[in-house]
Amino acid sequence: MPSSSVCWGIEIGAGAIKAVKLEVDDKRVTLLDYALIDHPKVLSSPDVDANDVLRVSLGALVSQYDLSRASIAVSVPGDASFARFAKLPPVEPKKVPDIVKFEAMQQIPFPLEQVEWDYQTFVSPDSPDVEVGIFAITKERIASRLQLLTDVGITPDFVTLSPIAVFNALAYDLEFTEQSPGTIIVDVGTRSTDLVVAEAGRVWVRTFPIGGHQFTESLVNAFKITYAKAEKLKREAEESSSARQVFQAMRPVFTDLGQDIQRSIGYYQSLHKDAKLTRLIGVGSTFLLPGLRKYLKQQLALDVYRIEQFKRMNVDGIKDEARSKLFADHSIKFGTAYGLAIQGLGMNTISCNLMPVETIRESMWKGKVKWFGLAAGVAAAAGSAMFIRPTLDYFAKTSRTPGAQINQAVNEASRLKQDATAAGVIGGATADLRAANMVALLDKRDIYAHLVKDLGEMLTDANKKEPIPSVQPPAGSKSTVPPQPIPTFTVKSYKTEYSGSAGGAADPNAAPAPAADGTATPGGPHITCELEVTTIQPDTTAAQRVVINTLTKWLKEHTKRPSVPYVLRVDDRPWQQSEVVSLSPDKPGETTPSPGVEPPPARGGRGAPGPGDDPRLRTERRRSAQPDEPAPQVVIVGGGRTTGGTDSGNSGAGAGDVNSLAPTEALKPPMPRTGQAVTFKITWRADLAPPDAEADPAAADKADKKDATAPRTTKGSS
């Protein structure tokens, strides 16, 4: 079983395999072993099968070094993966994973189901902004790399990006904090360069395709030699007699590298105006080229350093002095491997693991199989021990003959049982609970008063938010009657239906059982409310806006209240438009009273004719009404009070105020003769709380308080 205190960090580079084996003890790491295996041919060489070369090198690693009993962390190149960064909007911490997933869908140029991805958030102490780094690789590429490792017997526990591993190495070794100077880490590899900006608690990564391969290609083209000879000439350029010509041939690549680094820095500074970058640290074997550090210092006007040794790594674990000195001479090449081992030991700054979840589960299962066998053996032994004693007791009991008194008692019991069976007093009985349930209905009789009170408060709020101008007397009229106010809504019906469960109506013969936790539950008793209202607006779009901004909004904002014995359950769109009536008068600006309403009396006390006598009133129904449609009404199904007034300790409109706030058709005042009368059906549910929750309103909030925060899930694989 891999040890959590020992880890192999393995970088599979294009030029060589670099690996370090670290052990952690009291937050200090010790180098136990390392490997530096050059490939037979550089992977960037022409006509080279990369997989064949890697199998040879990985086979040498497995055969020469003991990789067992330790965790394994490997890297994928920066140019084979994705690193994207974005600022998050200000949201609650529990909503960050959903926002990050949305950002990942926008930033990653592949569908999420085709990639393995992870993320890390960054917070600067001097800024309220929260930034996120999203790291991903296609499932095809990660599967190919894992298959290559499996073929040689390596099963990694961690897979991360090379630039992230390099950052973790230097963040640990140089002890980065929010107060550390702005640092640019440049890892010049064989085929690409990883640039990492670490500044003020945040990280930014970019990879561009310039590396040691481009330097070698420039020598191939300049001197017309083979790739292998050019690679050797590049490594020995400083001792070569043609050093001047060699560096002259590589000069264009130096220029391209400096310009790409400068462009990357400029882009980062355009995103972060307050950025203060003061130093550049170089890692990677290509950074050993003579003159590269001096050239970058002149071009970038920054302090340029090169990793010579690792400060916080104890190398006393290497007993061979020659090997210890060799590692010190090549420390610049082990930056990525160092960071991988640091992550495997759990001492990393950025947590990025792109291992597929299925592979992790399979690996964990294989590690537990042998323990299952051992547990089965222990269980069998314990079962045998438990079985032997009862068996002995059984045979001891059956070998004895019962006494006469025992037989007499058994016979008497059998006779009494037969008599009871014949008399019909033995057997199950079904309790008739209908009477008990009818009495129990009175326990919630005050709930209907609350429901009607809710209706009054909804309509009061609607009249305040969306008032309709009052009806003015016709032009030239001498009426002294003041302008008639028009309510925002006219109530056509208000219906409720009680149900004992989420599936339908209550069973009349089932015993009532309140919720065990003292809170209203969606699956428990509830009342379904259906409100049908009409509003007069210029068009249906305006009518829908009014319904959303008033009634729907009120329901969603008042789902749970301390003094109300239920919790409202409201859908995202609880309303449904059911009917549209177009008002089309012959004379602009003239109004016609609604059916069944006495119009305002004219001066002198004479009444105007009703709408039934007005031949000018014409309506156009887009959805046909039923010919014998019953008169609109407010209906409360299931009992309860419907009289006016408010409960003790509560304020707002009661049942008696409903007609004044939004009268039914029979009491409706004059309405405008223009626009449209749009009817909506609005449905919601009132989940009833048990008696304990009503006595203690704070109990209804316990479940929500438990979910105030959500744990951060960093794994984003689909």
Secondary structure, DSSP 4 states (H G I P E B T S, - for coil): ---TTEEEEEEE-SSEEEEEEEEEETTEEEEEEEEEEE-SS-TTSTT--HHHHHHHHHHHHHHHS--TTSEEEEEE-GGGSEEEEEEEPS--GGGHHHHHHHHHHHHSSS-GGGEEEEEEEEE-TT---EEEEEEEEEHHHHHHHHHHHHHTT---SEEEEHHHHHHHHHHHHTT--TTSPEEEEEEE-SS-EEEEEEETTEEEEEEES-SHHHHHHHHHHHHT--HHHHHHHHHTTTTSTTHHHHHHHHHHHHHHHHHHHHHHHHHHHHH-TT--EEEEEEESGGGGSTTHHHHHHHHH-SEEEE----TTEE-TT---HHHHHHHHHTGGG-HHHHHHHHHHTT--SS------HHHHHHHHHHHHHHHHHHHHHHHHHHHHHHHHHHHHHHHHHHTSPPPHHHHHHHHHHHHHHHHHHHHT-SS------HHHHHHHGGGGTTHHHHHHHHHHHHHHHHHHHSPEEEEPPPTT----SPPEEE-S-EEEEEEEEEESBTTBSPPTTSPP---TTSS--TTS-EEEEEEEEEEEESSHHHHHHHHIIIIIHHHHHTS--TT-SEEEE--SS-EEEEEEEEE--SSTT--BPPTT-PPPPPTTSPPPPPGGG-TT--EEESSPPPTTPPPP----TT----SS---TT--S--GGGHHHHS--GGG---B-SSSEEEEEEEEEEEEEPPHHHHH-GGGGGHHHHHTSS-----B---
